[in-house]
Structures are given as C-alpha cells and as structure tokens.
Amino acid sequence: MTLPDVLALAFRLFVVWQLLWGLAAFVAVWQDKRRAQGGRRRTPEAGLHRLEAWGGALGSGLAQLVFRHKTRKATYQRVYRRLLALWLLGWVGMIALQLLGR
C-alpha cells in the first residue's frame, strides 16, 4: 500500500468517524431539547460535550441551530466552541495531508 493509499484510507475513516459521532450528537441534542420541553430529566451537559469531544461537534452544532437548543448558554458554548475548534483543526490537518499526499 502506497502513502497516498494510506492517506486516502485515513481520510475516509476520519469522515466516517465524524459522520457517526455527528449523528449521535445530533440525536442527543434533539432528545435533550424534547426532554426540556416536556419537563423530563435532561441529558447532562458533560454527556453532550463527551459526544462532541469524540467527534460529534459538527452534528451537535447543526442540532443546536436546527432546534435552537443550548445556543444562548454561555458556559455550554464556551466548551462547545473549544471542542469545535479542535475538530476543525483536525479537518484542516486531514485535508492538508490529502493534498500533500497527491
């Protein structure tokens, strides 16, 4: 297997990882919003942040916008934005590796 093949495989795995964790985070934020509206027990913020840290930051951000949930809570957003920045750096790094590997 050549270096470009390895880099292409790594990029595909990275994308799949992001999609799976993004979907999990999206659903978790959606469920938390529904629970909040119904006055039921909520998902702890640490649990939502854990999903974001594992790779669900983009999915969580999309859910926050779609469901208008957690968008105005400054303490939550501070942690979320740091995690998002780290994953965006990961995307930049993976894209850069793809371009260098060609």
C-alpha positions as CSV (number, residue, x, y, z in Angstrom):
1,M,0.0,0.0,0.0
2,T,1.4,3.4,-1.0
3,L,1.5,6.5,1.1
4,P,-1.3,8.1,-0.9
5,D,-3.4,5.0,-0.4
6,V,-2.9,5.1,3.3
7,L,-3.7,8.8,3.5
8,A,-6.9,8.2,1.4
9,L,-8.0,5.4,3.7
10,A,-7.2,7.5,6.8
11,F,-9.3,10.4,5.4
12,R,-12.2,8.1,4.6
13,L,-12.1,6.7,8.1
14,F,-11.9,10.2,9.5
15,V,-15.1,11.2,7.6
16,V,-17.0,8.1,8.7
17,W,-15.9,8.7,12.3
18,Q,-17.2,12.3,12.1
19,L,-20.5,11.3,10.5
20,L,-21.2,8.6,13.1
21,W,-20.4,10.7,16.1
22,G,-22.0,13.7,14.5
23,L,-25.2,11.7,14.1
24,A,-25.0,10.5,17.7
25,A,-24.5,14.1,19.0
26,F,-27.3,15.5,16.8
27,V,-29.8,12.9,18.2
28,A,-28.6,13.6,21.7
29,V,-29.1,17.3,21.4
30,W,-32.5,16.7,19.8
31,Q,-33.6,14.4,22.6
32,D,-32.3,16.8,25.3
33,K,-34.5,19.6,23.7
34,R,-37.5,17.3,23.7
35,R,-36.9,16.4,27.3
36,A,-36.5,20.0,28.2
37,Q,-39.8,20.9,26.5
38,G,-41.6,18.0,28.3
39,G,-40.1,18.9,31.7
40,R,-38.4,15.5,31.9
41,R,-34.9,14.5,33.1
42,R,-32.3,16.1,30.8
43,T,-29.0,14.8,29.3
44,P,-26.1,16.1,31.4
45,E,-24.1,18.7,29.6
46,A,-21.0,16.7,30.3
47,G,-22.5,13.9,28.3
48,L,-23.3,16.2,25.3
49,H,-19.7,17.5,25.5
50,R,-18.4,14.0,25.6
51,L,-20.1,13.2,22.3
52,E,-18.7,16.4,20.8
53,A,-15.2,15.6,22.0
54,W,-15.4,12.1,20.4
55,G,-16.2,13.7,17.1
56,G,-19.7,14.9,17.2
57,A,-19.0,18.7,17.3
58,L,-20.4,19.4,13.8
59,G,-23.5,17.3,14.4
60,S,-24.1,18.9,17.8
61,G,-23.7,22.4,16.2
62,L,-26.1,21.6,13.5
63,A,-28.7,20.3,16.0
64,Q,-28.2,23.4,18.2
65,L,-29.1,25.6,15.2
66,V,-32.0,23.4,13.9
67,F,-33.6,23.0,17.4
68,R,-32.4,26.3,18.9
69,H,-31.1,24.5,21.9
70,K,-28.1,25.4,24.1
71,T,-27.3,28.4,21.8
72,R,-27.5,31.1,24.4
73,K,-26.0,29.3,27.4
74,A,-22.5,30.9,27.6
75,T,-20.9,28.2,29.8
76,Y,-22.0,25.5,27.4
77,Q,-21.0,27.4,24.3
78,R,-17.5,28.1,25.7
79,V,-16.7,24.4,26.0
80,Y,-18.5,23.6,22.8
81,R,-16.6,26.2,20.7
82,R,-13.3,24.9,22.0
83,L,-14.1,21.4,21.0
84,L,-15.4,22.6,17.7
85,A,-12.1,24.5,17.1
86,L,-10.1,21.3,17.8
87,W,-12.1,19.2,15.4
88,L,-11.9,22.0,12.7
89,L,-8.2,21.9,13.1
90,G,-8.4,18.1,12.7
91,W,-10.3,18.6,9.4
92,V,-7.7,21.1,8.2
93,G,-4.9,18.7,9.1
94,M,-6.6,15.8,7.3
95,I,-7.3,17.9,4.2
96,A,-3.7,19.1,4.2
97,L,-2.4,15.6,4.4
98,Q,-4.7,14.6,1.5
99,L,-3.3,17.5,-0.6
100,L,0.3,16.7,0.3
101,G,-0.1,13.0,-0.4
102,R,-1.2,13.6,-4.0
